Amino acid sequence: MDVTNGNFAKALQTLKDHLPRAEFISFDLEFTGLGEHRPSQLDTPQIRYSSAREDASEFPPIQFGLCLFRKSTALVPREDSDAFESEESWETISYNFNLFPRAVYYPPCSRYPLYDKRFSLQASTVSFLTSHMFDFQKCFKVGITWLREDREKDFLEHVQNDMRVRRKNRWSMDNLSGEDGMLLKEWGQNIDKWLTELKEKGNLPLQSDTEAKIRSFVLPNDARLRSLIFDFVRLNYQRMAAHAIPAQNGKKMIRLSLFGSEDRAKQQYEKVLLQDVKDVVLREVMFRQVVDELRKHKKPIVVHNGLMDVTKLYANFVGDLPAELTSFKKVFRKEFPVVFDTKRLVDNLCAKDEEVRREMRKARGVSEMLGVLRKVAENRKHNVVMQTFIPVDSNDRNVTGNNTELVARLTGFSTTEIDDAVMERDENGFGRYSVQGYVHEAGYDALETGMLFAFLSTLGKQSPNELSLSSCGGFSRINVYSDMEESNPWFELPVFIIKGIVKDDGGIGEHRKEHGKARFNHTVKQLTKDTIYCGDQTEIVTAGKEVCMAILRVKPSRKRKRGEEGNVGESEDRQSEGAVDHTSMIIENGRKLGVEVIRYAPSALERDWAFISRARVFA
């Protein structure tokens, strides 16, 4: 869906309807420049971050691509017949938001802006985007503006103070001259004439405070004159409330409500005033509402080579970027707890998969990486099924859009063959990316990034040392284990991998924890400090620390037969096939520390590695 000022409200509503059910989201930005820093292999993470930080506000995003992914069941053609069979698939909803940071004028008739936004254009970036048919005129003319949260608070306070001052200062027609004074005098005469008519008909005085008489008038087209009229009415007729109503026949209208008491009119006025303030501020906040939804639902986020994307996301829509990378990771993870970078995941897959490494040598960019993984998937008899989801309403009726089957077997995203019917687009444009031709449009690139992640998760099913994330995010398996062994810029928490299990002298206890419909046994054991490995050697396990933990499964062994050596009851302590040891106690320097598991992935019991994504150490 291509989104501008004109259809932003509709796009925002569909996003609010479907984001809560997404398994993960992917996003991509197009911006006006890349900055002067040239990456070097000698760069430290801090150097890379500092460069991205300097350019985050100077080169703001002018397109924001967002794609929602969720699991579904799709119908795909059988290879041996014309019939269809059901297969697990991904449903996607893609948005391409065109952005432009407009100046803020308040009052609207002001000569100078209250807030103005300065940004730069880099010639090489503009040339690159132009060569890919980027529509700059669309962004500049109908792009969606935004206001960061701190600026919103300042603007809200300014508007409220301004309206309070206007309320205290009563208009006097004697203080106005020329056309303005004549206009307000005419409006005063029209209102007085209406009140006289009501009195002559016996409709005045009103019988109760709740009773009201209503009359609508046509307003002039000039915004400044409309503002004068509203202030004049509100401040010279204490028992009357005025508010704007939708235009009729192309003309703007004002509705006057006459009440039986000043208090009643004041209450109505305050209500209208509050709504007016919200409307004024909301018109400037605009696109940031999308980012607020992402912050609210905290879905797993997927990017590709995304340092610049995440820094620009935070700097333009959330707050100022801290100077240190470690501080940025903390504040970013607070708003967006789970972030995956597909470039890093591809590197990890290449490190342990010879076929992928061989085929990936010449791949550049997401599209070529998808082509490589498509070839590998074909060789391994894997399929990723893609279903373009066209939302009709919040109840998800017509999930395939106008009864058209929108299922394609993804044998290579950049070379997908799709039935002609798929190219039909619904009235909102949600079928936009069923055809090619949108490379380097942010929404299309976001869709490709998410599909690359889906391929990685599928291929990971056959990879060693894999981790299952299906219970955490609904998507399949990816190799996060090798990712956690290194210093990971996307993990705020230190990562600890348990390499061995040591039984405490006090014996082994057992407790059960409910998780959905299934029940999992968790053997309570204790660990020594030597059994804990941390990717960052400077990190130490201490009370109060939150950690990411990966725990190796203890291989099951046969029960001891009666008469064999072993402790009493040891056979009962053996775990069944697929069980996983979860630590509840860590010993550090002779001091016992407990570990409270906050979130974990029980479906990892199928494999050799289980993943506790968040745990808290306590004394």
N, C-alpha and C positions, 0 to 999 in steps of 0.2 A: 504494500500500500504506500503510494507516494503521498506524503503529508506536507501541507502548507498551512498558512493561516486559515484558509477557507474551510478545510475539513479537519482541523486539529481537534475540535471538540468531539467529533465522532470517533476519531482514532484513539483519543485518550480513553473514551468509554469502553471500546473494545479491548484495549489493553488492561483496564481495570477488571474486566469480566474474565479474561483468560490467563492473566499472569499468575494468579494463585494456583492454577493447575499445571503450570509448566514444570517440567523436570529440571531443565536448565535453560539459560538464555545465552546468546552470543551477541556481541556488539562490535561495531567498527566505526571509526571516525574518519572523515575527510576534513583536512584543515588547510589553512592558507599558507603554510610554510613548515619547513623542517628544522630551521635554525642553521647555525654555522658550524657546529661541532661535527667532526668527522670521526666516526667510531674507530677505535683501534683495539687490537687484541690485548694491548697492555692496559686498557681502561679497567679501573676497578668498578664495582657496582655503584659506589658513591659518585664517581666521576660521571657515569652514565646518567644517574639520577639527577645530579646537579645540572647537567645540560638540559635534560627534559624539563626540569623545574623552571629554568630561565625562559624557555620557549613556550611554556604552557599557556600563559595569558597573552603573549605577543601574537601567537598564531592560533586563534580560537577555532573550534570546530564549525564548519559550515554545512556539514551533513552528519547525521547521527543514525547509523543503521542498527536496527534491533530485531532479533529473531527469537521467537519462543519455540521451544521444542518440548514435546510430550509424547509418551509412548501410546500406541494405539494398535489396533488390528486392522490390517489392510487386505484387500482381495488382490491377488496377483495371479497371472495366467500360469497354468501348469505347462510344463515343457512337453508332456506327452499327449496333450489334448487341448481342446478349445475351452475347457472348463476353468474355473477359478478356484483357488484355495486360499484359506486365510493364513496370514503370516504377520508376525510382529513388525510394526513399522513405526516411523517417526512422523508425527504431525507437526507442521511448521506454520507459523504466522509471522510474516516479515513486514517491517515498517522501515520506510526511508524518510526520516524527518529532515526537511530543508530548514536550515537555521540562518538567522542573521541578527547580531546583537544591536538592536536599535537604541537610539537615545531616548531618555525618559523626560517628557515634558509635563510639568505640573505647576499650576493649573494648565490645562491643555492649550490655552491661548498664550502661554508664556513665550517670550521672545527667545530666551536662552534655556537650554535643557537643564533639568535638575541633575541628571546623571548622563554623562556622555561616555561612549566606549571607543577607545582607540585600539586599532589592531594593524598588523602589517601584512603585506602580500610579498611572497618570495617568488621572483621571476621563474625560477626553475620549476617550482611546484605548480604555479599557474599554468605554465606551458604543458606540464605533464597532464594536469586535469583537463585542459582544453583539448589535448590530443585524444582524450577518451570521452569527448562530447559532454563534458561537465557543463551544466547550465548555470552559469554565474548569475544571469539575469533573474532566473527564478528565485535564487537564494536572496539576492538583494531586494527584489520587489515583493515577494510574498513569503519570504523566510520567516520562521517562527522565532520570536525574541525570547529572552529569559532574564531573570533577575536572581542572583545568588541569594542564599538565605540571609546572610548578614545585611546585604543591601535591602532586602525585602523588609526587614525589621526597621531599618532607618527610614525607608520610604513610607511604611505604614504609620510610624510616629509623626512624620512630617505631614501626611495627609490628615490625620486626626487633629493635629494642632491647628492646621489651616482651617479646617471646617469648624472647629470650636471658635476661632477668632471671627470667622464670618458670621457665626450665629450671634455673637455678642454685639457686633456692629450693625445697627439698624440702618437700612438704606433710607436716604432722604432724597426725594426727587429734586429738591432745591440744590443739592450738591452735584447733580449731574446736568450737563448741558448738551446742546446739540441733539443728534439723533438718538443717543442713549436715553436722555431725559424724556424725549417725546415718546419713545417706545414704552418706557415704564409707566408714563402717565396714561398712555392708551390702555395698557394692561390693567392698571388700577381702575380705570373707568369700566372696563369690561367685567371685572370681578365684582365691583360695586353694583353694576346693573344686574348681575346674576343674583346677588344677595337680595336686592330690592324685589326682584320677581318672586323669589322664594317667600319673602315676607308678605307680599300682596296675595299670594295663593294660600296663606295660612300655614305654610310649612316652617315658619320661624316664629318663636324660638323652638329649638328641638326639644322633644319631650324627655329624652334620656341621654346620658353620656355615651351610651353604646350606639345610638342612632347617628347616621351620617348621610349627608347629601353629597353626591358626586357629579362632577362636570369635567369634561375633557376639552382641551383647546389645542389648536395646531401651533407648533413652535416654529420659529424661524430656522433656517438652515445653518446659520452662523453659530459655531460652538460658543464663542464668547458671549453673544447675545442670549443664548439659551442659559448660560451660567448666571447672567445678570437677572434673568426672569425668575429662576428658581430661588435665588437669594432674596429677591424682592418679595416674592410671595411668602416665603417661610418667615421672613423677619417683620412683615407688616400686617400679617393676618394670623394672629396667635391661635385661633381656633381652626386653622386650616393646615392640612398637610399636603405637600406636593411631591409627586414622584413621576418619573418617566415611564411610559408604557411603550410596547412594541409599535413600530411604525405602521401606519395604515395608509394604503394607496401611495406608498413611497414617501409619506410625510411624517415627521417626528411629532409626537404628542406628549402633552403634559396632563396628568390627572390630578384634579383638586378635590380633596375630601374635607368637607366641613363637618366638624364635630360639635357636640353640645357643650363641651368644656375645654378650657385651655390644656388641662392635664391630659385629657384623652388625645388631643391633637399633638401634645408634646411627646407622648408615648409613641404615637404613630410616626412622628417625625424622627425620633431617636432610632426607631426600627429601620426606617427608610435610610437614615443617615449611615447606620452601621452597614447596611447592605451596599450602599453607595461606596463606602470606604473599601469593602471587600472586593467589589467589582473593579474599582480603580486599580487596586493592587494586583488582583488576579490577571488583569489585562497585561500587566508587565511581567508577572511571574511566568506565565505561559509554559514553555517547554520544561521548565524545572519540575513541573508536576510529574513528568514522566520519570525523571531521576528520583523524585521522592517516592514513587511507587516501587522502584527497584530497591531503594534503601529500606522501605517498609517490609517487603516480602523476603529479602535476603536470599534470593535464589542463587544457585551456583552460576558463576559467570565464566564464559569462555572467550578468550581473545587470542589473537595470533601476533606474536612478537609485540606484545601489548604494553610496553613500558610507557610510550608516549600516549597511548590511548587512556591508560588508567590515570596518569598524571593530569592530562587535560580534562578528563571526566571530573576529577576531584577539584582541580583549581577553578574550573569555570562554573560548576554547579553545586559544590559543597562548601569549600572554604580554602583558606590560604595553605599552600604547601609548606611543611616544615623544612628546615635546612638539611636535616640528617635523614638518610635513607631509613635507618632503623625506626625513627619517629614516624616517618610516612607510612611504613608498613603497619604500625600499630593503629594509626588513625584511619587508614584505608580499610583495614580488616575489621574495624569496628562497624563501618558502614556496609561493607561488602565482604562477608566472612570467608567465602569460598571462591577462589579465582584459579582457573586453569589456563595456561598458555600452551596452545597447540604446537608452537614451534619447539618449545622445550620438551613436550611429550614426544614429538617426532624424533628429536635428538636421542631421547632415552630409548625409544623403540629401535632406532638404528644401532645403538650401542649393544643391543643384545639379540638382534635379529639380522642375520647375515643377508637374507634375501632383500629385506627392506633397505638395508644399508647400501647394497649394491645398486638397487634400482633408484635410490634417492640421490645419487651423486650429482646428477645434472638437474635436479628439480629446483625451480626457483618460484617462490610464491605459493599461495594456497592452492590455486587451480592445478598446477603441475604436481603438487604433493598429493592432491586428490586422485590425479591420474595414476600415480605410482601405487597408491594404496588400493585403487580399483583393480589394477593388474594383479597385485598380490592377493586380493580377496578372491578374484576369479580362480587363481591357481589353487587356492585353499578351499574352494567351494563355499565361500561366504557371500552373503548378499545383505545389502543395506537397502531397505525399502523406504521410499520417500512418499509422503502424502501431503499435498498442498492443502492446508486447512483454510476454508473460507467461512469465517464466522458470520452467522446471520443474526443471532440474538444470543442473550446470555444463557439460554437453555441448550445451546449447541445443536439446534435443529439444522438439517441440511449440511452435515459436516463435509460433504464432498462437493458442494456448490452446484446448484441448479441441476441436481441429479446427474452430474457429469462425473465419471470415474477419474479421479485425479491421482491415480497411483502409478508410479514409475519405478521399475527396478533399476536401482542406481548402479549401473555398470561403469559409471564414470561420469561425474557430475557435468563436466564441461562438454561431454559428447552424448548426453542423454537423449534417447529417442522417445518422444512423447506423442501420443495420439493427437490429431488436430483439435479434437474437442477440448483438450486440456488448455489450449491456447486461448480459449474464450475466458474473458475476465469478468468477474462480477462487478457490480456498479461501484464498489468501493476500491477496486484495484488490487484485491488480495491474490489474484492470479498472475500478478506482474512478473514474477520470476520463474514462471513455467517455461519461458523461452529465454534464449540467450540474448546477449547484446547489452548487458548492464554491468560489465566489468568495471570496477573502480567506482561504482555507485555504492554508497555505504551500506544500504540495505542488502544488496546482492552479496557484497563481501562478507557481511555478517552471516548470511545464510551459508556461504561456502565455509566459513570458519566453523560454524556449528556442525556442518556435515563432516568436516575433517575430524572433528572430535568424535562424532558418531562412528566413523570408520575406525579410529584408533581404539575406541572401546570395544568394537566387534573383533578386531584382530587380536586384541589383548586376551581374548578367551583362550587362545592356544599358546600363550606366552608363559614362560616360567616366571616365578616370583611375582605373579600378578596379584592385584588387590581388587576385591569386589566393592564397588560403591553403590550397588543397586539399591540397597536399603536406605542409603543416605540421600541419593539424588534421583533414583529411578532409572538412571542410565546404567549401562553394563560395566564391564571391567576395564580398567586402564592400569598401566604399570606405574603406580605412585611410589612403590617401594624404592626403586632406584632413584626416583626424583627426590625422595626424602633423605637419601644418604648424603647428598650434596647440600651446600648452602642454598636454600630456596628463597628467592625474594618474595614469594607469595605466601610464605608461612610466617605469621607473626610469632607463633609459639615455637619454642625449641622442640626438636623431634628426637625421641628416644626409641631405640629399637632393643627389645629384650632378646638377648642371645642365649640365655640359659635359664633354667628353673632350679632353684635350690629349696629343698624341703626344710621347713623350720623344725626345730626340736620338739615343738609343741604339737606336732602332727598336722594333718591336713583336714580342714573343715570343708563344708560344702553348703552353698545356698542356691536358691533358684531365683531367677528374675524373669518376669513376664515381659514379652515383647510381641505385641499384636496377638495373634492366635497361637503362635508357637511358644514353646517353653525351652529355655536354654540353661544347661547346668554350667555354673561357674565355679571352678575349684579355687578355693582361697589359698594362695601360697605366698611365701615371702621371698624376696630377692635380695641379693647382696649388691653392693655398688659395682662390683666387677662384672656383673651380668648386664649392665646398662651401657648402651653406646649412644652417644649424642653426635649429630652431624656437626654441631658447633662445639668444639672442644672447650670453649670458654664458659659454656653453660654448666651449671651445677644443679642437681636436684635439691631443692630446699622446700621447706613448708611454705604453703601459700602460692607456689608457682603452678601455673597451668601449662601443660605439656601436650604435644601430639605424640601418640605412642603406637608402635607397631609391634605385635607380639607373635613370636614363632609358635606354631602349633606343636604340642608334644605328641610324638607319634604313638599310637596305641600299641600296647604289647599284650601278649596272651596272658591269661590268668595263671597264677601259680597253682600247681596241683598240690593237693594236701600232702604234707610231709616235706615239701621243698623249703629251702631256706628263705627267710623273709620276715618282715615284721607282721605281727598279727593285724589282720584287716587290710593288709596292703593290696590284696586282690580287689577289694571293694573300691579302693581308691583309684584304680585304673580307669581311664576315661574310655568311652565308647568311640567307635570310628567317627571322625569328623568333629570331635569335641575340641574346644580351644581353652587354653589356660589364660585367664585374665588375672592380672596381679591386683591384690588389694593391700599389699604392704611392701614398702621399700625400706631397706636398712642402709643408712648412710652414716659413716663414722660411728657405728655402734648405736645410733639412734633410729628408732622405728618411725617411718613416715607412712601414713596411709595414702592410698590413691583412690579417689572417687571417680568412677567412670561416668562422664557426662553424656557422651554419645559414642556409639560404636556401630559396626556393620556386621550383624549376625550372619548374613548370607556368605560372609567370607569363610564360614566353617567348611565350605566345600573345598577350599584350597589350603595350601601350606602356610599361607600368611593371613592373619587377621589384622584388622586395622581399627584401633581406637582413635578416632579423630580428635578427641578432646578429653582431657582428664585433668583433675585438680589434685595436687599433692597437699596433704594436711598433716599436721603433727599428731 
